Amino acid sequence: MSGTDSSKHEGFSAEERAAMKDHAKELKTAARRSSRAEKAAEAERDVVAKIAEMPESDRIMAERIHAVVTASAPTLAPKLWYGMPAYALDGKVVCFFQSAEKFKTRYATLGFSDQAKLDEGTMWAAGFALTEVTAEAEARIAALVKRAVS
């Protein structure tokens, strides 16, 4: 940074701090649950409840993504991750939905972690912008999720 640059790093945004608090709360809640079946059922309810709280445009997309992911990759377990719906394999997040409203962006995001097996040579997409989940988008999401866990 040059001495004439007047911009300052402000740290995390309020939205980022809220997401980190959500994640800490999620970890504490998960630790209190006893059986694996109870944890899975509660995590699913948490995801569905979080989706229900979203503004309509995000909620509609999140509901469709939830349905597509759970149908296409039943080995993935729904869970909250930084306050957003995510889907994990053996406890490690493979993909997630980030609402547009959460970080005040113009589109929602379907993202994939490094656990997803989407590698294509030396460069591949790990996140996809969504403004609507159409039938075409659903088919593409289903194919990506299946490939991610293959």
N, C-alpha and C positions, 0 to 999 in steps of 0.2 A: 504494500500500500504506500503510495507516495504521500509526502507531507502536505500536499495541496488538496488531497481528497478529503472532503468534509463529511462524507457518509460515515456513519458509525454502525457497528454491529449492535443491534438491539437485543440479541438473545432470542429465545423462543417466543413465538407469537402466543397470544391467549389461546388460540385454537390448538396449537401444538402442546401447550402446557395442560390443557384440558384432556387431550388425547393421552398424554402420559399418565395423568391421574386416573383416567378410565382404565388404562392397562394395569396399573398397580392394584386397583380395586378388583379387576378381573382375576388377577393372580391370587389375591387373598381369598376371594370367594371360592375359586377352584380348590384351594388348599383345604378349605373347611368341609368340602363334600367328602362323603365316605366311600361308597362303592363306585366301581367303574361305571356300572349301569346308571347309577344315580347321577354321576358326573356328566355322562353323555346326555341324559334326559334333561337335566337342568341347563346344560350348555345350549341345547337345541331350543329350549324355552327362552333363554336369554337372547338368542339371535332373533327369534321370531318377535319377541317383545321390542327389541331395538329397531327392527325393521318397521314395526307398527308405529313407532314414534316419529319416523321420518316424514318430512314434507311429501306431499302426494307424488310429485314427479320422481323423487328418489325412491320412495316406498314402492311404487309400481315396478321400477327397474330392479330393486333389491328382491322383491318377491319373486319375480321371474328368474333372476339369477339363482336364488336359493333353490327354486324348484328344478332348474336345469342342472345345477351342480349336484344336488343330492340324488337326482335320477341318473345322471351320467357317470358319477363316480361315488357309488355308495360306500366305498372304503374311506372316504373323507368324512371327518367328524366336524359338524358345525361348532363354532365357538366364537366368542367375542375377542377381538384383537384391536387394541387401542380404540375401543368403543365402536368398532365396525364389524359387520359380519365377515367371518373368515372360515376357512375349511382346512382342516389339518389331517395329516397322516402320521400316526404314531406320535401325536402331540406337537408336531412341527407344521406350521402354517405353509400350505402349498399355494392357496389363492385367497383373495380377499376382495371385498367391495368397499369402495370409499365413496360416500355420498358427496354430491357437489356442494351441498349446504354445509357440511362439516368444516371444510376449509375455505368456504366461500369462493369456489371455482365455477367456471362456466360449464363444466361437464363432470359427471361421475367417472370413477375409474374402476376397472376390473384389473387387479394386479396379481402378479405371480411372483413368488419368492424364489430364491435359489434352489429350493427343494423341488420345484417343478421341472420336469424333464422336457423342456421346450427347446433345447439347444439345436441351433441350425448353423453349423460351421463356427465362425468366430464372432458372429453377431446375430442377436435375435431380440424380438420384442418381449418385454416383461410386464408391460402395462398397456391397457387399452382404454381410450376415452369413450364414454358412452353418453349419448344424449337421449337415447330411446332403445329399448330392447325389442326389436322386431323379430319376426320369425327367422329371418336370415341371420340376425345377431345371435339368436338362441342356438341355431345350428352351429355357428362358428364357436360359440362359448362351449357347447357340448363337446365338440371335437378337440378344442384346446384343453379342456379339463381332463378328458380321457387320455390325451397324450401326456399331460402333466404327471399323471400317476402311473403311466405305463412302465 
